[in-house]
Each structure stands twice: as structure tokens, then as C-alpha cells.
Amino acid sequence: MGLHIQVISQKPPGGRCGLYAAYAEVVAVHLGVASEVVFSAERDAHGAGFPSLRLNGNPVQPADGVILMPADLCAALAAAGQDAAALAGLAEALEAPLERMLGT
């Protein structure tokens, strides 16, 4: 089964919505898959509304319950069947959008 990445965002995207869209872009480029952003007015973080990042239809849950971190996304990708070789270097690449959002 192929990997489907979807971000549910408010319009215009804010902090976490923008971060999750950037994460999706990094994953798409790194793994050679497509990603999409769907705009919603429904607020339901890590569920059916924004801000959410979904892999194969399942919302990725942050370990801290608030914001997805690179490790959360890598763990979800591994659970979705991506092998370690495909994920090599992805966590580091995902740090760049996080650092941009945090202003570090």
C-alpha cells in the first residue's frame, strides 16, 4: 500500500498548520510520495479538523499531546511500514521546519 500524507489546516495556515504542511512537504520529497493540504473550518487538533497530519487516513498523535515532533512523525511512518533505510536522515530533515517555526 502506498503512503498517503494529508494535512488538515485552517485558512490561512497558522503555527502548527504551517509546521505540519512543511513536515508533509519534507516527507513527500524525502520518500518520493505526494502530499496534500485540505482546508477546514473545524478545529480538532490531531483528529478530524485542524491542525492535523494524517498518514494513510490516520491522524498522527503527538507524544506530548500538543505538537508533533520529528520523532512522532518518524515513529508513525515506521508503524505505517516505512523501513529504516527509507527513514534514514528524515528526522534531521524534519528539524528544519520546526526550528523555523520556533525561531531558533
C-alpha positions in Angstrom: 0.0 0.0 0.0 1.3 3.5 -0.9 1.8 6.2 1.6 -0.8 9.0 1.7 0.0 12.2 3.6 -2.6 14.7 4.3 -2.6 17.9 6.4 -5.8 19.4 7.6 -5.2 23.1 8.0 -7.1 26.3 8.7 -7.0 29.0 6.1 -4.8 30.8 6.2 -2.4 28.4 7.9 -1.1 29.4 11.3 1.6 28.0 13.5 1.0 24.3 13.8 -0.9 24.1 10.5 2.1 25.7 8.7 4.5 23.4 10.5 2.5 20.3 9.6 2.3 21.3 6.0 6.1 21.8 6.0 6.6 18.4 7.6 4.4 16.9 4.9 6.5 18.5 2.2 9.7 17.2 3.7 8.3 13.7 4.0 7.0 13.8 0.4 10.3 14.9 -1.0 12.3 12.5 1.2 10.2 9.4 0.4 9.1 10.4 -3.1 5.4 10.4 -2.3 2.6 13.0 -2.8 1.1 15.1 0.0 -1.9 17.3 0.1 -3.3 20.1 2.3 -7.0 20.2 2.9 -8.5 23.3 4.4 -11.2 23.0 7.1 -13.0 25.3 9.5 -13.3 22.6 12.1 -10.9 22.8 15.0 -10.0 19.3 16.2 -6.3 19.0 16.7 -4.9 15.6 15.8 -8.3 14.4 14.8 -10.8 15.3 12.0 -10.1 19.0 12.0 -7.1 21.4 12.1 -4.2 21.2 12.9 -3.8 17.6 11.9 -1.3 15.5 9.9 -2.7 12.2 8.7 -0.8 9.1 7.3 -3.0 6.8 5.3 -6.1 8.4 6.9 -4.9 8.1 10.5 -4.1 11.2 12.5 -0.6 11.2 13.9 -0.7 11.8 17.6 2.0 13.9 19.4 3.7 12.3 22.3 3.3 15.4 24.4 -0.4 15.8 23.3 0.2 19.3 21.8 2.6 19.5 18.9 4.0 16.9 16.5 7.7 16.5 16.8 10.0 14.9 14.2 10.3 11.7 16.4 6.5 11.4 16.5 6.3 11.5 12.7 9.2 9.1 12.2 7.6 6.6 14.6 4.3 6.9 12.8 6.0 6.4 9.4 7.8 3.3 10.8 4.5 2.0 12.1 3.0 2.6 8.6 5.5 0.2 7.1 8.4 2.5 6.0 11.7 0.8 6.5 14.6 2.2 8.4 16.7 2.8 5.3 13.9 4.9 3.8 13.6 6.9 7.0 17.4 7.5 7.3 18.0 11.2 7.6 14.4 12.1 7.7 14.3 13.1 11.4 17.1 15.6 10.8 15.4 17.0 7.7 12.2 17.5 9.8 14.1 19.6 12.3 14.5 22.5 9.8 10.8 23.4 9.7 10.4 23.0 13.4 13.4 25.4 14.0 11.9 27.9 11.6 8.6 27.8 13.5 10.2 28.1 16.8 12.5 30.9 15.6 15.7 29.2 16.7 
